[in-house]
Structures are given as C-alpha cells and as structure tokens.
Amino acid sequence: MNKPYELTAQEWVEVAAVRDVWESWGLEGEEDPVGVLQECVYAVRFDYLNGGPGYCGPLYILKGDGDPEIPPVVLVREEGQLAAV
C-alpha cells in the first residue's frame, strides 16, 4: 500500500501545469515543459492515506537532479487541482 508509483503521461502534464513547479524549474517559455521535467526531475506518486483526520489522496514528490540539499516539491490535490504544499 505505501509504495511509490511512476507518474503516468497525463500526471506529468498535470504536474507541469502547476505554477510552483514552473517557477522551481524555470519552465517559463519552454516549448516542452513536460519533456524538461521528465529529463531532470525524479517524481513519484503515493496513494496517501492519513493515519488520522486530514488529507487522503494522491501525494506527489518531485526532486530535481541538482543540489541534494534543496528540499523536494510536494503536491497534493485540492479542489480537483494539484497544488504545492
């Protein structure tokens, strides 16, 4: 149950549309933001179930291939849209 899943093609498109992701990876003006992300970002999705009251749903973790000390970007679904935490 608590295992990571590879992102689908549609999930990559949705992740690439998140403003915080654009800013984190400098995607403004890129012709193929999805392709850029797929080449330089490690990404997984968890089917997250909170152990108590709170968020349950997809949890995405994105980590760039640069400085390992820079924290990952975490996304959750809010009102049908992905949003950075």
Backbone as CSV, one residue per row, in Angstrom:
resi,resn,N_x,N_y,N_z,CA_x,CA_y,CA_z,C_x,C_y,C_z
1,MET,0.810,-1.190,0.000,0.000,0.000,0.000,0.861,1.265,0.000
2,ASN,1.866,1.363,0.814,2.677,2.570,0.925,3.823,2.586,-0.070
3,LYS,3.562,2.168,-1.279,4.630,2.121,-2.269,4.480,3.260,-3.265
4,PRO,5.609,3.718,-3.824,5.545,4.791,-4.823,5.147,4.244,-6.187
5,TYR,4.511,5.099,-6.964,4.109,4.748,-8.324,4.772,5.716,-9.308
6,GLU,5.106,5.216,-10.466,5.622,6.047,-11.537,4.495,6.938,-12.061
7,LEU,4.816,8.173,-12.424,3.804,9.070,-12.961,3.394,8.633,-14.358
8,THR,2.107,8.749,-14.641,1.599,8.476,-15.981,1.871,9.700,-16.864
9,ALA,1.690,9.543,-18.154,1.872,10.664,-19.078,0.934,11.814,-18.720
10,GLN,-0.306,11.508,-18.369,-1.275,12.548,-18.005,-0.877,13.244,-16.702
11,GLU,-0.336,12.496,-15.750,0.106,13.115,-14.497,1.274,14.074,-14.734
12,TRP,2.202,13.723,-15.633,3.308,14.625,-15.960,2.768,15.938,-16.517
13,VAL,1.765,15.861,-17.380,1.161,17.067,-17.957,0.552,17.923,-16.842
14,GLU,-0.161,17.281,-15.940,-0.800,18.000,-14.844,0.236,18.621,-13.903
15,VAL,1.290,17.880,-13.588,2.362,18.395,-12.733,3.036,19.588,-13.398
16,ALA,3.276,19.504,-14.687,3.947,20.584,-15.421,3.113,21.856,-15.455
17,ALA,1.819,21.756,-15.210,0.940,22.922,-15.236,0.888,23.667,-13.901
18,VAL,1.492,23.132,-12.861,1.462,23.764,-11.536,2.450,24.935,-11.511
19,ARG,1.987,26.087,-11.122,2.799,27.311,-11.136,4.080,27.162,-10.319
20,ASP,3.995,26.568,-9.137,5.182,26.388,-8.293,6.219,25.489,-8.976
21,VAL,5.769,24.540,-9.755,6.689,23.674,-10.491,7.368,24.486,-11.587
22,TRP,6.590,25.308,-12.301,7.167,26.172,-13.345,8.277,27.032,-12.759
23,GLU,7.993,27.634,-11.615,8.970,28.529,-11.001,10.188,27.770,-10.479
24,SER,9.985,26.627,-9.895,11.093,25.846,-9.329,12.068,25.371,-10.395
25,TRP,11.565,25.037,-11.570,12.427,24.505,-12.621,12.598,25.464,-13.804
26,GLY,12.173,26.696,-13.660,12.386,27.693,-14.706,11.787,27.299,-16.042
27,LEU,10.546,26.879,-16.029,9.910,26.369,-17.248,9.236,27.450,-18.089
28,GLU,9.258,28.687,-17.623,8.633,29.782,-18.371,9.228,29.853,-19.776
29,GLY,8.382,29.809,-20.777,8.833,29.910,-22.156,9.339,28.608,-22.771
30,GLU,9.376,27.539,-22.012,9.811,26.246,-22.563,8.750,25.710,-23.521
31,GLU,9.185,25.211,-24.664,8.246,24.613,-25.626,7.698,23.286,-25.131
32,ASP,8.521,22.535,-24.404,8.120,21.212,-23.930,8.426,21.080,-22.437
33,PRO,7.623,21.746,-21.574,7.908,21.673,-20.144,7.843,20.257,-19.589
34,VAL,6.960,19.439,-20.123,6.862,18.047,-19.655,8.162,17.307,-19.946
35,GLY,8.693,17.468,-21.147,9.943,16.819,-21.518,11.100,17.258,-20.642
36,VAL,11.159,18.557,-20.331,12.213,19.070,-19.451,12.112,18.407,-18.085
37,LEU,10.908,18.362,-17.538,10.725,17.745,-16.223,11.098,16.267,-16.226
38,GLN,10.667,15.553,-17.258,10.946,14.117,-17.319,12.438,13.828,-17.388
39,GLU,13.217,14.775,-17.902,14.663,14.569,-18.009,15.430,14.949,-16.755
40,CYS,14.916,15.904,-15.960,15.720,16.402,-14.847,15.058,16.294,-13.483
41,VAL,13.927,15.610,-13.394,13.210,15.516,-12.121,12.897,14.055,-11.796
42,TYR,13.169,13.686,-10.557,12.713,12.407,-10.031,11.322,12.661,-9.477
43,ALA,10.360,11.841,-9.845,8.987,12.067,-9.407,8.297,10.749,-9.101
44,VAL,7.539,10.756,-8.009,6.735,9.597,-7.640,5.389,10.071,-7.118
45,ARG,4.435,9.173,-7.162,3.108,9.430,-6.598,2.819,8.349,-5.574
46,PHE,2.259,8.767,-4.464,1.769,7.835,-3.456,0.261,7.989,-3.369
47,ASP,-0.444,6.899,-3.143,-1.863,6.967,-2.809,-1.909,7.158,-1.300
48,TYR,-1.908,8.403,-0.875,-1.704,8.774,0.518,-2.979,8.616,1.333
49,LEU,-2.841,7.961,2.482,-3.929,7.823,3.443,-3.403,8.307,4.782
50,ASN,-3.933,9.407,5.262,-3.516,9.966,6.535,-3.912,9.019,7.660
51,GLY,-3.036,8.850,8.650,-3.314,7.982,9.787,-4.354,8.551,10.736
52,GLY,-4.778,9.756,10.511,-5.799,10.412,11.334,-6.633,11.289,10.431
53,PRO,-7.364,12.214,11.000,-8.135,13.133,10.163,-7.193,13.996,9.320
54,GLY,-7.593,14.279,8.130,-6.765,15.111,7.271,-6.800,14.649,5.835
55,TYR,-5.722,14.937,5.109,-5.671,14.698,3.676,-5.566,13.219,3.338
56,CYS,-6.342,12.808,2.353,-6.231,11.487,1.734,-6.352,11.711,0.234
57,GLY,-5.423,11.160,-0.518,-5.444,11.330,-1.963,-4.047,11.211,-2.524
58,PRO,-3.865,11.593,-3.787,-2.543,11.481,-4.385,-1.566,12.473,-3.753
59,LEU,-0.367,12.001,-3.514,0.717,12.816,-2.973,1.900,12.655,-3.915
60,TYR,2.321,13.749,-4.533,3.430,13.717,-5.488,4.661,14.319,-4.832
61,ILE,5.795,13.686,-5.043,7.058,14.203,-4.560,7.977,14.364,-5.764
62,LEU,8.479,15.592,-5.949,9.352,15.917,-7.078,10.696,16.379,-6.539
63,LYS,11.766,15.792,-7.038,13.112,16.150,-6.606,13.967,16.359,-7.838
64,GLY,14.544,17.543,-7.962,15.400,17.846,-9.094,16.723,17.105,-9.012
65,ASP,17.436,17.080,-10.134,18.701,16.357,-10.188,19.885,17.244,-9.799
66,GLY,19.612,18.402,-9.204,20.670,19.311,-8.780,21.101,19.062,-7.344
67,ASP,21.327,20.128,-6.627,21.804,20.095,-5.247,20.907,19.211,-4.377
68,PRO,21.467,18.165,-3.764,20.641,17.268,-2.955,20.108,17.910,-1.675
69,GLU,20.644,19.062,-1.279,20.175,19.717,-0.062,18.929,20.571,-0.289
70,ILE,18.581,20.819,-1.544,17.355,21.563,-1.837,16.177,20.617,-1.615
71,PRO,15.199,21.036,-0.790,14.079,20.128,-0.485,13.218,19.838,-1.707
72,PRO,12.543,18.705,-1.704,11.659,18.363,-2.820,10.399,19.228,-2.816
73,VAL,9.730,19.248,-3.950,8.424,19.886,-4.066,7.389,18.799,-3.817
74,VAL,6.413,19.092,-2.977,5.353,18.143,-2.652,4.038,18.730,-3.147
75,LEU,3.281,17.916,-3.872,1.997,18.338,-4.422,0.880,17.452,-3.901
76,VAL,-0.279,18.050,-3.652,-1.494,17.322,-3.287,-2.636,17.858,-4.139
77,ARG,-3.727,17.137,-4.156,-4.894,17.579,-4.930,-5.833,18.349,-4.005
78,GLU,-6.113,19.603,-4.417,-7.048,20.466,-3.685,-8.097,20.966,-4.655
79,GLU,-9.338,20.672,-4.359,-10.447,21.101,-5.201,-10.248,20.711,-6.666
80,GLY,-9.755,19.505,-6.893,-9.582,18.974,-8.232,-8.306,19.394,-8.942
81,GLN,-7.484,20.238,-8.327,-6.255,20.726,-8.938,-5.054,20.328,-8.088
82,LEU,-3.915,20.103,-8.731,-2.697,19.868,-7.975,-2.180,21.197,-7.445
83,ALA,-1.693,21.172,-6.210,-1.161,22.379,-5.578,0.032,21.999,-4.722
84,ALA,1.023,22.892,-4.676,2.196,22.665,-3.838,1.822,22.827,-2.377
85,VAL,2.451,22.012,-1.557,2.228,22.098,-0.101,3.212,23.086,0.464
